[in-house]
Amino acid sequence: MHPTEPTSEQKLQAALIRGGGSAVLTGLWALRRHGLRHCPEPDDVHILVSDEREITSTGFVLVERTTRLPSPIPRGGIPVAPAYRAALDATRRIRDFDTVQAILAEAVQRKRCTAEQLDRELRLGSQRGSAIPRRALQAILCGAESVAEADAWQIWKLAGLPPAEWNVQVFDEHGTFVAKPDAWCDDVAFAWEIDSRKWHSEWEDYSNTLDRNARYAAAGIAFLQTLPIRLRTRPDDVIAELRAAYAAAKQRPRPPVSRHP
């Protein structure tokens, strides 16, 4: 009714009108409503409708008929699919592995859903386009909370070291919190941190990193810092460094630190 392009909100409303009263917003637009920040720019408005409905896609509206219509969560007056369903409905249509992994990792890291919910939805939902999300979810199920940590998980496996735990809290002998390393090898009290470049230029992040490293040293914890870019550009060097750091940690007496206060 206006001589201009419809706004995003108008597109969402129009799509839901086409879908009818039980339609649910899903995909990238739904993830935006859940507060996720690192998603591709949404294009089509993806909605879910009951499999019994005879409604087809048209224009910017992508209609998916499903036998598993989720109970919607209201977000700003819009009925939105749960984050785990929206994330997988989105990533089943994305072919870039890093983008898929970033979406799933952010959904878990920002506590919009759990890795277990994503895994269950992958098993129960449509298998069309599920290969990349399934591969991306493997590291997240082991505790990785970002693309860099997922890369680190792959590197750790290639290094052939004993299994590590991911993002667990570590305490000193007095029960005082030390850190939450990206990877932790409890048998030798070895921590691996994947540190972004930003801490070099932002004083607060840099200061926090120095404080963390000081706590590691005071507790007798062996640790290694690695920049995310080296996980992909110099993986063999990182593997060699990991093996050497682990071997050094194994040679000294294990300090009295634990994963429980």
Summary of the structure (lengths in Angstrom):
residues: 261
radius of gyration: 22.3
end to end distance: 63.4
largest distance: 75.6
contacts: 786
relative contact order: 0.09
helix: 46%
strand: 16%
